[in-house]
Amino acid sequence: MRVVVAHLIALVLLLSLTCSIDALRILSGIKQAIYFNSPFRRVKKMNVGDSLTNIYPKSINKFGPLDDVVMGGSSSSKFANGVWSGTIVTASGGFCGIRSLNFDLDASSYKGFEVTVRGGDGQRFKFITRDSGEWNGVAWTWEFDTSSSPSSVTKVRLPFSEARPTKFARTVPNAELDKSKLTTVQFTLSKFAFDGQLNPKFNGDGTFNLSIDSISLY
């Protein structure tokens, strides 16, 4: 693993001599791939409780950025101490995201997720879960709106029955969610909604900030 990482870093340094901007984008993409795919970062299996089970212990289930640099964009974000913040650049992309490390979660006895956040600048975000270990498998997606006040709390319930199956923000027909095999959760802020439609509550280029207080099952 260390040898592979060393070779990748050396390649990035070489590219930076001729094309620093592209090299930085490549480096960011490599960092994302290493973070999510490292065998030492997998979260252990979580057991479902009897009622409201919190699946977001900040000290264990860390999130990593998954921004539009993977598609040649320039947006960037970070996650620290429960706060997701970043800068959106709509040219050649227009989205930022964070994704949890993989876990194994059987949520078959639950109705959906309950998410509590603060801030969000009045924008519309997406919450995503997946039921496959495939990196770009079906993304089961909900949208939720936030408050324009940085201190206001938004609590939303996201029923499994209302999750939209998507790939790259396009609806996947005839897909069925397997609640017994959930593997990750994500947040996304994007200029796109679904199927090529624009997000009507998207502020465009600039900074954003979203505090994630809790993610639970109900």
C-alpha positions as CSV (number, residue, x, y, z in Angstrom):
1,M,0.0,0.0,0.0
2,R,2.8,2.4,0.9
3,V,4.7,1.7,-2.3
4,V,1.6,2.4,-4.4
5,V,0.9,5.7,-2.6
6,A,4.6,6.7,-3.0
7,H,4.4,6.1,-6.8
8,L,1.2,8.0,-7.1
9,I,2.6,11.0,-5.2
10,A,5.7,10.9,-7.4
11,L,3.5,11.0,-10.5
12,V,1.6,14.0,-9.2
13,L,4.9,15.9,-8.5
14,L,6.1,15.2,-12.0
15,L,2.9,16.5,-13.5
16,S,3.0,19.6,-11.4
17,L,6.1,20.7,-13.2
18,T,4.2,21.2,-16.4
19,C,0.6,21.7,-15.3
20,S,0.1,22.7,-11.7
21,I,-3.6,23.1,-11.8
22,D,-4.3,19.7,-13.3
23,A,-1.8,18.1,-10.9
24,L,-3.6,19.6,-7.9
25,R,-6.9,18.1,-9.2
26,I,-5.3,14.7,-9.7
27,L,-3.8,14.8,-6.2
28,S,-7.1,15.7,-4.7
29,G,-8.7,12.7,-6.5
30,I,-6.0,10.4,-5.3
31,K,-6.4,11.5,-1.7
32,Q,-10.1,10.8,-1.9
33,A,-9.5,7.3,-3.4
34,I,-7.0,6.4,-0.7
35,Y,-9.2,7.7,2.1
36,F,-12.3,5.7,1.2
37,N,-10.5,2.5,0.0
38,S,-7.9,2.1,2.7
39,P,-8.4,-1.4,4.4
40,F,-7.5,0.2,7.7
41,R,-10.4,2.6,7.8
42,R,-13.4,0.3,7.5
43,V,-16.0,0.9,10.3
44,K,-17.0,-2.3,12.1
45,K,-20.5,-3.7,11.8
46,M,-23.1,-1.6,13.7
47,N,-26.0,-3.3,15.6
48,V,-29.5,-2.0,15.3
49,G,-31.2,-1.2,18.6
50,D,-34.8,-1.3,19.6
51,S,-36.0,2.2,18.8
52,L,-34.0,5.3,17.8
53,T,-30.5,4.2,16.9
54,N,-27.8,6.8,16.3
55,I,-25.5,5.7,13.5
56,Y,-23.3,8.8,13.6
57,P,-20.8,8.7,16.5
58,K,-18.5,11.6,15.5
59,S,-15.5,9.9,17.0
60,I,-15.9,6.7,14.9
61,N,-17.8,7.2,11.7
62,K,-15.8,9.8,9.9
63,F,-16.7,11.5,6.6
64,G,-14.4,12.3,3.8
65,P,-14.9,14.9,0.9
66,L,-16.2,13.7,-2.4
67,D,-16.1,16.9,-4.6
68,D,-16.4,17.6,-8.3
69,V,-12.6,17.4,-8.7
70,V,-13.2,13.7,-9.5
71,M,-14.9,15.1,-12.7
72,G,-12.5,17.8,-13.5
73,G,-14.1,20.5,-11.4
74,S,-12.7,23.0,-8.9
75,S,-15.1,22.8,-5.9
76,S,-13.7,21.8,-2.6
77,S,-14.9,20.9,0.9
78,K,-13.9,19.5,4.3
79,F,-15.5,17.9,7.3
80,A,-14.2,18.5,10.8
81,N,-15.9,18.3,14.2
82,G,-19.3,17.7,12.8
83,V,-19.2,20.7,10.4
84,W,-19.1,20.4,6.6
85,S,-17.9,23.5,4.8
86,G,-16.5,24.3,1.4
87,T,-16.6,26.4,-1.8
88,I,-18.7,25.7,-4.8
89,V,-17.4,26.5,-8.3
90,T,-20.1,25.9,-10.9
91,A,-17.7,25.8,-13.9
92,S,-16.9,22.2,-14.9
93,G,-18.7,20.7,-12.0
94,G,-20.8,22.5,-9.4
95,F,-21.1,20.1,-6.5
96,C,-19.5,19.1,-3.2
97,G,-20.1,16.1,-1.1
98,I,-19.0,14.1,1.9
99,R,-19.3,10.3,2.2
100,S,-18.9,8.1,5.2
101,L,-16.5,5.2,5.4
102,N,-18.2,1.9,4.6
103,F,-20.2,0.1,7.4
104,D,-22.5,-2.9,7.5
105,L,-26.0,-1.9,8.8
106,D,-29.2,-3.9,8.8
107,A,-32.0,-1.4,8.9
108,S,-34.8,-3.7,7.9
109,S,-36.9,-3.0,11.0
110,Y,-36.8,0.7,10.5
111,K,-38.9,3.1,8.4
112,G,-36.2,5.6,7.4
113,F,-33.5,8.1,8.5
114,E,-33.9,11.1,10.7
115,V,-31.3,13.8,10.0
116,T,-30.7,16.9,12.2
117,V,-28.5,19.7,10.8
118,R,-27.9,23.4,11.5
119,G,-27.3,26.2,9.0
120,G,-27.2,25.4,5.3
121,D,-27.8,28.9,4.0
122,G,-31.4,28.1,2.9
123,Q,-30.1,25.7,0.2
124,R,-31.4,22.3,-0.8
125,F,-29.1,19.4,0.0
126,K,-29.2,15.7,-0.8
127,F,-28.9,12.8,1.6
128,I,-27.8,9.5,0.2
129,T,-27.5,5.9,1.3
130,R,-26.3,2.9,-0.6
131,D,-27.1,-0.9,-0.3
132,S,-24.1,-2.1,-2.2
133,G,-20.3,-2.1,-1.8
134,E,-20.0,-1.0,-5.4
135,W,-18.4,2.4,-5.5
136,N,-20.7,3.9,-8.1
137,G,-23.7,1.7,-7.4
138,V,-27.3,2.9,-7.0
139,A,-27.5,6.0,-4.8
140,W,-30.7,6.1,-2.8
141,T,-31.4,9.8,-2.6
142,W,-33.6,12.3,-0.8
143,E,-33.7,16.1,-0.9
144,F,-34.2,18.4,2.1
145,D,-34.2,22.1,2.5
146,T,-32.3,24.1,5.1
147,S,-32.7,27.3,7.0
148,S,-31.1,30.6,6.0
149,S,-30.2,31.2,9.6
150,P,-26.8,29.7,10.6
151,S,-28.1,28.8,14.1
152,S,-31.5,27.3,13.1
153,V,-32.0,23.6,13.4
154,T,-33.5,21.5,10.7
155,K,-34.8,18.1,11.5
156,V,-36.1,15.9,8.7
157,R,-37.4,12.4,8.4
158,L,-36.5,10.6,5.2
159,P,-38.7,7.5,4.7
160,F,-37.1,4.6,2.9
161,S,-40.3,4.4,0.8
162,E,-39.5,7.8,-0.7
163,A,-35.9,7.3,-1.6
164,R,-35.1,7.9,-5.2
165,P,-32.7,5.4,-6.9
166,T,-30.2,7.4,-8.9
167,K,-26.8,7.2,-10.6
168,F,-25.0,10.5,-11.3
169,A,-28.3,12.3,-10.4
170,R,-30.3,10.4,-13.0
171,T,-33.2,8.1,-12.0
172,V,-32.6,4.4,-12.2
173,P,-35.8,2.5,-13.2
174,N,-37.0,-0.7,-11.5
175,A,-34.5,-0.6,-8.6
176,E,-35.4,-1.9,-5.1
177,L,-33.7,-0.8,-1.9
178,D,-32.3,-3.6,0.4
179,K,-32.6,-2.1,3.8
180,S,-30.7,-5.0,5.4
181,K,-27.5,-4.1,3.6
182,L,-26.8,-0.4,4.0
183,T,-23.2,0.4,3.5
184,T,-22.7,4.2,3.6
185,V,-24.3,7.6,3.9
186,Q,-23.6,10.8,2.0
187,F,-24.5,14.5,1.8
188,T,-24.3,16.4,-1.4
189,L,-24.8,20.1,-2.4
190,S,-25.2,20.4,-6.2
191,K,-26.5,22.8,-8.8
192,F,-28.4,19.8,-10.2
193,A,-31.5,18.1,-8.8
194,F,-32.5,15.0,-10.8
195,D,-32.5,14.0,-14.5
196,G,-30.9,17.2,-15.7
197,Q,-33.1,19.6,-13.8
198,L,-31.5,22.4,-11.8
199,N,-31.6,22.7,-8.1
200,P,-34.1,25.6,-7.4
201,K,-32.6,26.3,-4.0
202,F,-28.9,26.5,-4.9
203,N,-26.9,29.7,-4.2
204,G,-24.3,29.2,-7.0
205,D,-20.7,30.0,-6.7
206,G,-19.4,30.7,-3.2
207,T,-19.0,29.2,0.3
208,F,-21.4,27.0,2.3
209,N,-21.5,25.6,5.8
210,L,-23.6,22.8,7.2
211,S,-23.4,21.5,10.8
212,I,-24.5,17.8,11.0
213,D,-25.8,17.2,14.5
214,S,-27.2,13.7,14.1
215,I,-28.1,10.9,11.7
216,S,-30.4,8.3,13.2
217,L,-32.9,5.6,12.2
218,Y,-36.6,5.7,13.1
